[in-house]
Amino acid sequence: MHNPHNLCYQNASMAALTWARTYLTQDWRRGLLDQFCTSLIQARGTITVSQFLVWSSMTAGWGGGRSQQDAGEFLQHTLTKARPQEAQSEWESRDIHPQLEVVDSARGPVSLLLPLPPNPNPSLQDFFIQWSDQPSVRGLTLPPRLLTAVLPRFPAEADGRKDQVRIALSDYVFVPTFVGQGTDL
């Protein structure tokens, strides 16, 4: 894919969704995202995501324009516009002191912003554990078939430098999901 005007975040997001489409149900194959992914797969030669007509429907209202943006924010915007059933999700942050209370939550196509784990050679699983293991426990209450997670590019004290941490990948990642109404995952 061609990358004019700092659109690499759009190319990366759409390449990831096109790959994920293989693993999703027939419900996915009726919406805007599938129309776009099909066009992308069938295209020949050098392509630019903005050359596809369905692209304007999916990106309507995106304020990022042609400047460099965050892929996670863009993916969240795109999934919110397209509303595929497989991406519908819900997470909560629960506190048990003095009684069970939901202190934060999100619903819809949710991108989880995963914090950087403290260990120098983290696995992808470590990012999910760090996200969940907070003073108020975080977990999914409605796990989606398509979950997007955003990894940090810059540590908190980065002074403008990108993080260069290598992440160990495995075949499976266990996403913290609440069992019942308590804080058990």
The 8 nearest C-alpha neighbors of each residue, nearest first, counted from 0:
[[1, 46, 47, 45, 2, 10, 48, 44],
 [0, 2, 47, 46, 45, 3, 48, 10],
 [1, 3, 6, 7, 5, 0, 4, 47],
 [4, 2, 5, 6, 1, 47, 7, 65],
 [3, 5, 65, 6, 66, 2, 67, 7],
 [6, 4, 67, 66, 7, 3, 65, 2],
 [5, 7, 9, 8, 2, 4, 3, 65],
 [8, 6, 10, 9, 5, 2, 11, 67],
 [7, 9, 70, 11, 6, 10, 12, 69],
 [10, 8, 12, 6, 7, 11, 13, 70],
 [9, 11, 7, 13, 12, 8, 14, 6],
 [12, 10, 14, 8, 9, 13, 7, 15],
 [13, 11, 9, 15, 10, 14, 74, 70],
 [12, 14, 16, 10, 15, 11, 17, 9],
 [13, 15, 17, 11, 16, 12, 10, 18],
 [16, 14, 18, 12, 13, 17, 19, 11],
 [17, 15, 19, 13, 18, 14, 20, 12],
 [16, 18, 14, 36, 20, 15, 19, 13],
 [17, 19, 15, 16, 20, 21, 14, 22],
 [20, 18, 16, 21, 17, 22, 15, 23],
 [19, 21, 17, 23, 22, 18, 16, 27],
 [22, 20, 19, 23, 18, 17, 24, 16],
 [23, 21, 20, 19, 24, 18, 144, 145],
 [22, 24, 20, 21, 27, 25, 19, 144],
 [25, 23, 26, 27, 22, 28, 85, 20],
 [24, 26, 28, 27, 23, 29, 20, 22],
 [27, 25, 28, 24, 29, 84, 83, 85],
 [28, 26, 25, 29, 24, 83, 30, 33],
 [27, 29, 25, 33, 26, 30, 24, 34],
 [30, 28, 27, 26, 33, 31, 25, 34],
 [31, 29, 33, 32, 28, 27, 34, 81],
 [30, 32, 34, 33, 81, 35, 53, 57],
 [33, 31, 35, 34, 30, 36, 81, 27],
 [32, 34, 36, 28, 35, 31, 30, 37],
 [35, 33, 31, 37, 32, 36, 38, 30],
 [34, 36, 32, 38, 33, 37, 53, 39],
 [37, 35, 33, 39, 17, 38, 34, 32],
 [38, 36, 40, 34, 39, 35, 33, 41],
 [39, 37, 35, 41, 36, 40, 42, 34],
 [38, 40, 36, 42, 37, 41, 35, 48],
 [41, 39, 37, 38, 42, 36, 17, 43],
 [40, 42, 38, 39, 37, 43, 36, 35],
 [43, 41, 39, 40, 38, 44, 46, 45],
 [44, 42, 41, 45, 46, 40, 39, 38],
 [43, 45, 46, 42, 0, 1, 47, 41],
 [46, 44, 0, 1, 43, 47, 42, 2],
 [47, 45, 0, 1, 44, 48, 42, 50],
 [46, 48, 1, 49, 50, 0, 2, 45],
 [47, 49, 50, 51, 46, 10, 54, 0],
 [48, 50, 47, 51, 54, 55, 52, 46],
 [51, 49, 48, 47, 52, 46, 54, 53],
 [52, 50, 54, 49, 53, 48, 35, 38],
 [51, 53, 54, 55, 50, 49, 56, 35],
 [54, 52, 56, 55, 51, 35, 57, 31],
 [53, 55, 57, 52, 51, 56, 49, 58],
 [54, 56, 58, 57, 53, 59, 52, 49],
 [57, 55, 59, 54, 53, 58, 52, 31],
 [58, 56, 54, 55, 59, 77, 80, 81],
 [57, 59, 55, 61, 56, 54, 60, 77],
 [60, 58, 56, 61, 57, 55, 80, 54],
 [59, 61, 62, 58, 76, 57, 63, 56],
 [62, 60, 58, 59, 63, 64, 76, 73],
 [61, 63, 64, 60, 59, 58, 65, 73],
 [64, 62, 61, 68, 66, 65, 67, 73],
 [63, 65, 62, 66, 61, 67, 68, 6],
 [64, 66, 4, 5, 6, 63, 67, 3],
 [65, 67, 5, 64, 68, 63, 4, 6],
 [66, 68, 5, 6, 65, 69, 8, 63],
 [69, 67, 66, 63, 70, 8, 73, 72],
 [68, 70, 71, 72, 8, 73, 67, 74],
 [71, 69, 8, 73, 72, 74, 12, 68],
 [70, 72, 74, 73, 69, 149, 75, 110],
 [73, 71, 75, 69, 74, 70, 76, 68],
 [72, 74, 70, 76, 75, 71, 77, 69],
 [73, 75, 77, 71, 76, 72, 12, 70],
 [74, 76, 72, 78, 73, 77, 79, 71],
 [77, 75, 73, 79, 74, 78, 72, 80],
 [78, 76, 74, 80, 79, 75, 57, 81],
 [77, 79, 81, 75, 80, 82, 76, 108],
 [78, 80, 76, 82, 77, 81, 108, 75],
 [81, 79, 77, 78, 82, 57, 76, 58],
 [80, 82, 78, 79, 83, 31, 77, 32],
 [83, 81, 79, 78, 80, 84, 108, 86],
 [84, 82, 85, 86, 81, 27, 78, 87],
 [83, 85, 87, 86, 82, 26, 27, 143],
 [84, 86, 144, 83, 145, 87, 143, 27],
 [87, 85, 145, 108, 143, 84, 83, 88],
 [88, 86, 108, 107, 84, 85, 143, 83],
 [87, 89, 141, 143, 107, 142, 106, 108],
 [88, 90, 106, 141, 140, 105, 139, 107],
 [91, 89, 139, 140, 104, 138, 105, 106],
 [92, 90, 104, 137, 103, 138, 93, 139],
 [91, 93, 137, 103, 136, 135, 102, 101],
 [94, 92, 101, 135, 136, 100, 102, 91],
 [93, 95, 135, 100, 99, 96, 101, 136],
 [96, 94, 99, 98, 97, 100, 93, 182],
 [97, 95, 98, 94, 99, 100, 135, 93],
 [96, 98, 95, 99, 94, 100, 93, 135],
 [99, 97, 95, 96, 100, 94, 93, 181],
 [100, 98, 95, 94, 96, 93, 101, 181],
 [99, 101, 94, 93, 102, 98, 95, 96],
 [102, 100, 93, 92, 103, 94, 91, 99],
 [101, 103, 92, 93, 100, 94, 104, 91],
 [104, 102, 92, 91, 101, 105, 93, 90],
 [103, 105, 91, 90, 92, 106, 102, 89],
 [106, 104, 89, 90, 91, 109, 107, 103],
 [105, 107, 89, 88, 109, 90, 108, 104],
 [108, 106, 87, 88, 109, 89, 105, 86],
 [107, 109, 87, 86, 88, 79, 78, 106],
 [108, 110, 107, 88, 111, 106, 75, 105],
 [111, 109, 147, 148, 75, 112, 149, 108],
 [110, 112, 148, 113, 149, 109, 147, 146],
 [113, 111, 149, 148, 110, 150, 114, 151],
 [112, 114, 130, 150, 126, 149, 111, 127],
 [115, 113, 130, 126, 116, 129, 151, 112],
 [114, 116, 126, 151, 117, 113, 154, 129],
 [117, 115, 118, 126, 129, 125, 114, 121],
 [116, 118, 119, 115, 121, 129, 120, 125],
 [117, 119, 116, 120, 121, 125, 115, 122],
 [118, 120, 121, 117, 164, 116, 165, 166],
 [121, 119, 118, 165, 166, 122, 164, 167],
 [122, 120, 166, 125, 118, 119, 167, 123],
 [121, 123, 167, 125, 166, 124, 168, 120],
 [122, 124, 126, 125, 168, 167, 166, 121],
 [123, 125, 122, 127, 126, 172, 128, 173],
 [126, 124, 128, 122, 123, 127, 121, 129],
 [127, 125, 129, 123, 124, 128, 113, 116],
 [128, 126, 130, 124, 129, 125, 131, 174],
 [127, 129, 125, 131, 130, 126, 132, 124],
 [128, 130, 126, 132, 127, 131, 116, 125],
 [131, 129, 127, 113, 128, 132, 114, 126],
 [132, 130, 137, 128, 129, 136, 133, 138],
 [131, 133, 129, 136, 128, 130, 137, 134],
 [132, 134, 135, 136, 131, 130, 137, 129],
 [135, 133, 136, 132, 94, 93, 137, 131],
 [136, 134, 94, 93, 133, 92, 137, 102],
 [135, 137, 93, 133, 92, 131, 132, 134],
 [138, 136, 92, 131, 91, 93, 135, 130],
 [137, 139, 176, 175, 177, 90, 91, 131],
 [138, 140, 90, 176, 141, 142, 89, 177],
 [139, 141, 90, 89, 177, 176, 142, 138],
 [140, 142, 89, 88, 139, 143, 90, 176],
 [141, 143, 88, 139, 140, 144, 89, 176],
 [144, 142, 88, 145, 86, 87, 85, 146],
 [143, 145, 85, 86, 146, 142, 23, 87],
 [146, 144, 86, 143, 85, 147, 19, 23],
 [147, 145, 143, 86, 144, 148, 110, 109],
 [148, 146, 110, 111, 145, 149, 109, 71],
 [147, 149, 111, 110, 112, 150, 146, 113],
 [148, 150, 112, 71, 113, 111, 151, 110],
 [149, 151, 113, 112, 152, 148, 114, 115],
 [152, 150, 153, 115, 114, 149, 154, 113],
 [153, 151, 162, 161, 150, 154, 163, 160],
 [152, 154, 161, 162, 151, 157, 155, 160],
 [155, 153, 157, 156, 162, 152, 151, 115],
 [156, 154, 157, 153, 158, 115, 151, 114],
 [155, 157, 154, 158, 153, 159, 160, 162],
 [158, 156, 154, 160, 159, 155, 153, 161],
 [157, 159, 160, 156, 155, 153, 154, 161],
 [160, 158, 157, 161, 153, 156, 154, 162],
 [161, 159, 157, 158, 162, 153, 154, 152],
 [162, 160, 153, 152, 163, 159, 157, 154],
 [161, 163, 153, 152, 164, 154, 160, 157],
 [162, 164, 161, 165, 152, 153, 160, 166],
 [165, 163, 162, 166, 120, 119, 121, 152],
 [166, 164, 120, 163, 167, 121, 122, 119],
 [165, 167, 122, 121, 123, 164, 168, 120],
 [166, 168, 122, 123, 121, 165, 169, 120],
 [169, 167, 123, 122, 166, 170, 124, 171],
 [168, 170, 171, 167, 172, 123, 122, 124],
 [169, 171, 168, 172, 173, 123, 167, 124],
 [172, 170, 169, 173, 168, 124, 123, 174],
 [171, 173, 124, 174, 169, 170, 123, 127],
 [172, 174, 175, 171, 124, 127, 176, 128],
 [173, 175, 176, 172, 127, 139, 138, 124],
 [176, 174, 138, 184, 139, 173, 131, 177],
 [177, 175, 139, 138, 184, 140, 174, 178],
 [176, 178, 184, 138, 140, 183, 139, 179],
 [177, 179, 184, 183, 176, 180, 181, 182],
 [180, 178, 181, 177, 183, 182, 140, 184],
 [179, 181, 178, 182, 177, 183, 99, 140],
 [182, 180, 183, 179, 99, 178, 177, 93],
 [181, 183, 184, 177, 93, 136, 180, 95],
 [184, 182, 181, 178, 177, 179, 180, 176],
 [183, 177, 176, 178, 175, 182, 138, 181]]
